[in-house]
Amino acid sequence: MASMGFEPDVTVRTREYRIGCIGAGMIMAECHLAAYEQAGFPVVAIASRTRANAEKVAARWAIATVRDTPEQLIEDTNVEIVDLAFPPDLQPALIRHALKQPHIKAILAQKPLALSVEEAIVLRDEAAKSGKILSVNQNMRYDQSMRVLKQIMDSGALGDIVFAQIDMHAIPHWQTFLADYDRLTLANMSVHHLDVLRFLFGDPDEITTLTRKDPRTRFEHSDGITVSTLRFPSGVLAVSLEDVWSGPRQEGYKDDQHINWRIDGTKGVAKGTIGWPKGVASTLTYASTETTGGKWLTPRWDTMWFPHAFIGVMEQLQHAVKTGTPPALSVADNVKTMALVEAGYRSMAEGRTIRLSEISTD
């Protein structure tokens, strides 16, 4: 389809490293492995907390080896890259185990990397000391609309950015392990939006976050519906809204779940939609006084955030291993996203604007 010279999806440059997958839930079975098969990435082994679940996913995706435990998979000398899709309280121990193995070249961890920014900082430093690459799966940066938006912004077509918003009214499928944590929406849903705002505009100076409980979520949680306002050094003001209630969900009620976004600049506007949770392609349309004569243009693509963005996530890590260069999704960068999430929680708790300089990442 017509992408108008933009690159909504990455070009796969490197696909030679043998991947071992840990986890057999939805995100691994439906996203990681679907993407890897399409890209031709070699997946050689899988393990999960329950061997039967790993066997089921291995049969579906023709993975040759099933290990009894995640630790055994990490110790498998045939594995070069460990791909983790595990709860954040269980990830750090597995990351540390992988850092000790001579044959492991790199690790891809899920976000959030850990339950606290302090733990994330320790993991960042331990990975640096080990000489291995630790990357974090901030996959929304590879959503096609976000990639094309960044390309449009970088071309100068929108001029200086004035205002940005991400407006979500959608119901996440909260993973069962989240019931054991106090933190919910900001750490597990808003983190996508806060990270992509950093991808687009750099690090903000400050954040103000308000929250209320979500009536649908039965387990105890500190943050349900969240609204965050961010101010960036460039002057950009941004709002990230996550309405995880989004209205009734019952027989006969036609809900209107959606995620919309909009970027206003001095020379143009870009706006669009994120295809999750409907399972369709994300969209983008833009107009510029500089490059489109003020007319609205709509680049198109067939690929989607889930699963196709996950090709880009694993590709950037493999390419970093091959070239010896830092990954696009580095753990050091992810610590800054975790610091932003932490600042949002502090803003909720203290009822005030938090400057990012208050959150130490040293």
C-alpha positions as CSV (number, residue, x, y, z in Angstrom):
1,M,0.0,0.0,0.0
2,A,1.1,3.6,-0.4
3,S,3.4,4.7,2.4
4,M,4.5,7.9,0.5
5,G,8.2,7.2,0.9
6,F,7.9,6.7,4.7
7,E,9.1,3.5,6.4
8,P,6.3,2.3,8.6
9,D,8.2,-1.0,9.3
10,V,11.9,-1.7,9.8
11,T,14.1,-3.4,7.2
12,V,15.5,-6.6,8.7
13,R,19.2,-6.3,8.6
14,T,20.2,-9.1,11.0
15,R,18.5,-12.4,11.7
16,E,21.2,-14.9,12.5
17,Y,21.2,-15.2,16.3
18,R,19.5,-18.2,18.0
19,I,16.7,-17.1,20.3
20,G,15.5,-18.8,23.4
21,C,12.0,-17.7,24.6
22,I,10.9,-17.6,28.2
23,G,7.2,-17.4,28.8
24,A,4.2,-19.0,27.0
25,G,1.4,-16.5,27.6
26,M,-0.5,-14.3,25.1
27,I,2.3,-11.8,24.4
28,M,4.8,-14.5,23.5
29,A,2.4,-16.9,21.7
30,E,0.5,-14.2,19.7
31,C,3.1,-11.4,19.3
32,H,6.8,-12.4,19.7
33,L,6.6,-15.7,17.9
34,A,4.2,-14.6,15.2
35,A,6.6,-11.7,14.4
36,Y,9.8,-13.9,14.6
37,E,8.3,-16.4,12.1
38,Q,7.4,-13.7,9.7
39,A,10.9,-12.1,9.9
40,G,12.8,-15.5,9.8
41,F,14.4,-15.2,13.2
42,P,15.6,-18.5,14.5
43,V,13.8,-19.6,17.7
44,V,15.6,-22.7,19.0
45,A,14.1,-23.2,22.5
46,I,11.2,-22.3,24.9
47,A,10.5,-22.6,28.6
48,S,7.8,-21.3,30.9
49,R,6.7,-21.8,34.5
50,T,4.6,-24.7,33.3
51,R,6.2,-27.1,30.9
52,A,2.8,-28.1,29.4
53,N,2.1,-24.5,28.3
54,A,5.6,-24.3,26.8
55,E,5.0,-27.6,24.9
56,K,1.7,-26.3,23.5
57,V,3.3,-23.1,22.2
58,A,6.4,-25.0,20.9
59,A,4.1,-27.3,18.9
60,R,2.2,-24.3,17.4
61,W,5.4,-22.5,16.3
62,A,7.6,-25.6,15.5
63,I,10.2,-24.8,18.2
64,A,12.5,-27.8,18.5
65,T,13.4,-27.7,22.2
66,V,11.3,-27.3,25.4
67,R,13.2,-26.9,28.6
68,D,11.7,-27.7,32.0
69,T,12.6,-24.4,33.6
70,P,13.6,-20.9,32.5
71,E,17.0,-21.4,34.2
72,Q,17.6,-24.5,32.1
73,L,16.8,-22.6,28.9
74,I,19.2,-19.8,29.9
75,E,21.9,-22.5,30.5
76,D,21.3,-24.1,27.1
77,T,24.5,-23.3,25.1
78,N,22.5,-23.3,21.8
79,V,20.8,-20.1,22.9
80,E,22.5,-16.8,22.1
81,I,19.6,-14.3,22.9
82,V,17.2,-14.7,25.8
83,D,13.8,-13.3,25.1
84,L,11.9,-12.8,28.4
85,A,8.2,-12.4,28.6
86,F,7.8,-12.8,32.4
87,P,6.2,-10.9,35.3
88,P,8.4,-7.9,36.5
89,D,9.0,-9.4,40.0
90,L,10.5,-12.6,38.4
91,Q,12.5,-10.9,35.6
92,P,15.5,-9.6,37.6
93,A,16.7,-13.0,38.8
94,L,16.5,-14.5,35.3
95,I,18.3,-11.5,33.8
96,R,21.1,-11.9,36.4
97,H,21.3,-15.6,35.6
98,A,21.6,-14.9,31.9
99,L,24.3,-12.2,32.5
100,K,26.5,-14.9,34.0
101,Q,26.3,-17.3,31.0
102,P,29.3,-17.0,28.6
103,H,27.2,-18.1,25.6
104,I,24.5,-15.5,26.1
105,K,25.1,-12.4,23.9
106,A,22.0,-10.4,24.7
107,I,18.7,-10.3,26.7
108,L,15.4,-8.8,25.7
109,A,13.3,-8.1,28.8
110,Q,9.6,-7.1,29.1
111,K,8.5,-3.7,30.4
112,P,8.4,-2.8,33.1
113,L,11.9,-4.1,33.6
114,A,11.4,-4.4,37.4
115,L,9.0,-3.3,40.1
116,S,11.1,-0.2,41.0
117,V,13.3,2.3,39.3
118,E,16.0,1.4,41.8
119,E,16.1,-2.2,40.8
120,A,16.1,-1.2,37.1
121,I,19.2,1.0,37.8
122,V,21.0,-1.9,39.4
123,L,20.2,-4.2,36.4
124,R,21.4,-1.5,34.0
125,D,24.7,-1.3,35.8
126,E,25.1,-5.1,36.2
127,A,24.5,-5.5,32.4
128,A,27.0,-2.8,31.6
129,K,29.6,-4.5,33.8
130,S,29.0,-7.9,32.2
131,G,29.5,-6.5,28.7
132,K,26.3,-8.1,27.5
133,I,23.4,-6.2,25.9
134,L,20.2,-5.8,27.9
135,S,17.3,-4.3,25.9
136,V,13.7,-3.6,27.0
137,N,10.7,-4.3,24.9
138,Q,9.2,-0.8,24.5
139,N,7.3,-2.0,21.4
140,M,5.1,1.0,20.8
141,R,8.1,2.8,19.4
142,Y,7.8,0.4,16.5
143,D,4.0,0.9,16.0
144,Q,3.7,2.0,12.3
145,S,1.9,5.3,13.0
146,M,4.5,6.3,15.6
147,R,7.4,5.5,13.3
148,V,5.9,7.5,10.4
149,L,5.0,10.3,12.8
150,K,8.6,10.5,13.9
151,Q,9.8,10.6,10.3
152,I,7.4,13.5,9.5
153,M,8.5,15.4,12.6
154,D,12.2,14.9,11.8
155,S,11.6,16.2,8.3
156,G,10.4,19.5,9.7
157,A,7.0,19.3,8.1
158,L,5.2,20.1,11.3
159,G,7.6,22.9,12.4
160,D,8.1,23.3,16.1
161,I,5.8,21.1,18.1
162,V,3.4,23.0,20.4
163,F,1.0,20.4,21.9
164,A,0.6,16.6,21.9
165,Q,-1.9,14.2,23.2
166,I,-2.6,10.5,23.5
167,D,-6.2,9.8,24.3
168,M,-7.0,6.2,25.2
169,H,-10.5,4.8,26.0
170,A,-9.9,1.1,25.9
171,I,-10.0,-1.9,28.3
172,P,-6.7,-3.8,28.8
173,H,-6.7,-7.5,29.5
174,W,-4.8,-7.1,32.8
175,Q,-2.5,-10.1,33.3
176,T,-3.4,-12.1,36.4
177,F,-0.1,-11.5,38.2
178,L,-0.9,-7.7,38.3
179,A,-3.4,-8.5,41.1
180,D,-0.4,-9.0,43.4
181,Y,1.0,-5.5,42.8
182,D,-0.4,-2.2,44.0
183,R,0.6,-0.4,40.8
184,L,-1.6,-0.9,37.8
185,T,-2.3,1.5,34.9
186,L,0.6,3.8,34.9
187,A,3.2,1.0,35.2
188,N,1.5,-1.4,32.8
189,M,-0.5,0.6,30.2
190,S,0.6,4.3,30.4
191,V,4.2,3.2,30.2
192,H,3.7,2.7,26.5
193,H,2.5,6.2,26.0
194,L,5.0,7.9,28.3
195,D,7.8,6.0,26.6
196,V,6.6,7.0,23.1
197,L,6.3,10.6,24.2
198,R,10.0,10.4,25.2
199,F,10.8,8.8,21.9
200,L,9.1,11.7,20.1
201,F,10.2,14.7,22.3
202,G,13.0,13.6,24.5
203,D,13.0,13.7,28.3
204,P,10.4,15.9,30.0
205,D,11.2,18.4,32.8
206,E,8.1,17.6,34.8
207,I,4.9,15.5,35.1
208,T,1.6,15.9,36.9
209,T,-0.5,12.8,37.2
210,L,-4.1,12.3,38.6
211,T,-5.9,9.1,39.0
212,R,-9.1,7.4,40.2
213,K,-10.1,3.8,40.7
214,D,-11.4,1.8,37.8
215,P,-14.8,0.4,38.6
216,R,-14.3,-2.7,36.5
217,T,-11.0,-3.8,38.2
218,R,-11.9,-6.1,41.1
219,F,-8.5,-6.4,42.7
220,E,-7.0,-3.6,44.9
221,H,-5.1,-1.0,42.9
222,S,-3.8,2.5,43.5
223,D,-4.2,3.7,39.9
224,G,-7.1,3.0,37.6
225,I,-8.0,5.8,35.2
226,T,-4.9,8.1,34.8
227,V,-4.3,11.5,33.3
228,S,-0.7,12.8,33.0
229,T,0.4,16.2,31.8
230,L,4.0,16.6,30.8
231,R,6.1,19.6,30.0
232,F,9.2,19.3,27.9
233,P,12.3,21.6,27.7
234,S,11.4,22.5,24.1
235,G,8.1,24.0,25.4
236,V,5.9,21.0,24.2
237,L,3.0,20.4,26.5
238,A,1.6,16.8,26.3
239,V,-1.3,15.0,27.8
240,S,-1.5,11.2,28.1
241,L,-4.9,9.9,29.2
242,E,-5.7,6.3,29.9
243,D,-9.4,5.7,30.5
244,V,-9.4,1.9,31.2
245,W,-13.0,2.0,32.2
246,S,-14.2,3.2,28.8
247,G,-17.9,2.6,29.5
248,P,-20.0,-0.5,30.1
249,R,-19.0,-3.8,28.6
250,Q,-22.0,-6.1,28.3
251,E,-24.3,-7.9,25.9
252,G,-26.1,-5.5,23.6
253,Y,-23.9,-2.4,24.5
254,K,-21.9,-1.2,21.5
255,D,-18.8,0.2,23.0
256,D,-16.4,2.6,21.2
257,Q,-13.0,1.6,22.5
258,H,-10.2,3.5,20.8
259,I,-6.8,5.2,21.1
260,N,-6.4,8.5,19.3
261,W,-3.4,10.7,19.2
262,R,-2.7,14.2,17.9
263,I,0.4,16.4,17.4
264,D,0.0,20.2,16.8
265,G,3.0,22.1,15.3
266,T,3.7,25.6,14.1
267,K,3.6,24.4,10.4
268,G,1.2,21.5,10.6
269,V,-0.8,18.8,12.4
270,A,-0.6,15.0,12.5
271,K,-3.2,12.9,14.0
272,G,-4.1,9.2,14.0
273,T,-5.3,6.1,15.8
274,I,-3.6,3.1,17.4
275,G,-5.0,-0.2,16.1
276,W,-5.1,-2.0,19.4
277,P,-7.4,-3.2,20.9
278,K,-9.4,-3.7,17.7
279,G,-6.7,-5.7,15.9
280,V,-6.5,-3.4,12.9
281,A,-3.7,-1.2,11.5
282,S,-2.9,2.0,13.2
283,T,-3.5,5.1,11.1
284,L,-2.0,8.5,10.4
285,T,-3.1,11.6,8.5
286,Y,-1.2,14.9,8.4
287,A,-1.3,18.4,6.8
288,S,1.7,20.8,6.5
289,T,2.0,24.4,5.2
290,E,5.5,23.4,4.2
291,T,5.2,20.0,2.4
292,T,1.6,19.2,1.6
293,G,0.3,22.6,0.6
294,G,-2.1,22.5,3.6
295,K,-3.8,19.4,2.3
296,W,-4.4,16.3,4.4
297,L,-2.4,13.3,3.3
298,T,-2.8,9.7,4.6
299,P,0.1,7.3,4.2
300,R,-1.1,3.6,4.4
301,W,0.3,0.3,5.4
302,D,-1.1,-3.2,6.1
303,T,1.0,-4.1,9.2
304,M,-0.1,-3.7,12.8
305,W,1.3,-2.8,16.2
306,F,0.5,-6.4,17.4
307,P,2.4,-8.5,16.1
308,H,4.5,-6.7,13.5
309,A,6.1,-4.1,15.8
310,F,7.8,-7.0,17.6
311,I,10.0,-7.6,14.5
312,G,11.6,-4.2,15.0
313,V,12.2,-4.9,18.7
314,M,14.1,-8.1,18.1
315,E,15.8,-6.8,15.0
316,Q,17.3,-3.8,16.8
317,L,18.8,-6.2,19.4
318,Q,20.2,-8.6,16.9
319,H,21.7,-5.8,14.9
320,A,23.3,-4.3,18.1
321,V,24.9,-7.7,18.8
322,K,26.3,-8.0,15.3
323,T,27.6,-4.5,15.0
324,G,28.7,-3.9,18.6
325,T,26.7,-0.7,18.8
326,P,24.1,0.2,21.4
327,P,20.6,-1.1,20.8
328,A,17.9,1.4,19.9
329,L,16.0,0.2,23.0
330,S,18.8,0.3,25.5
331,V,18.3,-0.5,29.2
332,A,19.9,2.9,30.0
333,D,17.2,4.7,28.0
334,N,14.5,2.5,29.6
335,V,15.6,3.5,33.1
336,K,14.6,7.1,32.1
337,T,11.1,5.8,31.2
338,M,10.9,4.0,34.5
339,A,11.9,7.2,36.2
340,L,9.1,9.0,34.4
341,V,6.6,6.4,35.6
342,E,8.0,6.7,39.1
343,A,7.6,10.5,39.0
344,G,3.9,9.9,37.9
345,Y,3.3,7.8,41.0
346,R,5.0,10.3,43.2
347,S,2.8,13.0,41.7
348,M,-0.3,11.0,42.5
349,A,0.8,10.3,46.0
350,E,1.9,13.8,46.9
351,G,-0.7,15.8,44.9
352,R,1.8,17.9,43.1
353,T,3.9,18.4,40.0
354,I,7.1,16.4,40.1
355,R,10.3,17.5,38.3
356,L,12.2,14.7,36.8
357,S,15.3,16.0,38.5
358,E,13.8,14.8,41.8
359,I,14.1,11.1,40.6
360,S,17.7,9.9,40.8
361,T,18.9,7.6,38.0
362,D,22.6,7.6,38.9
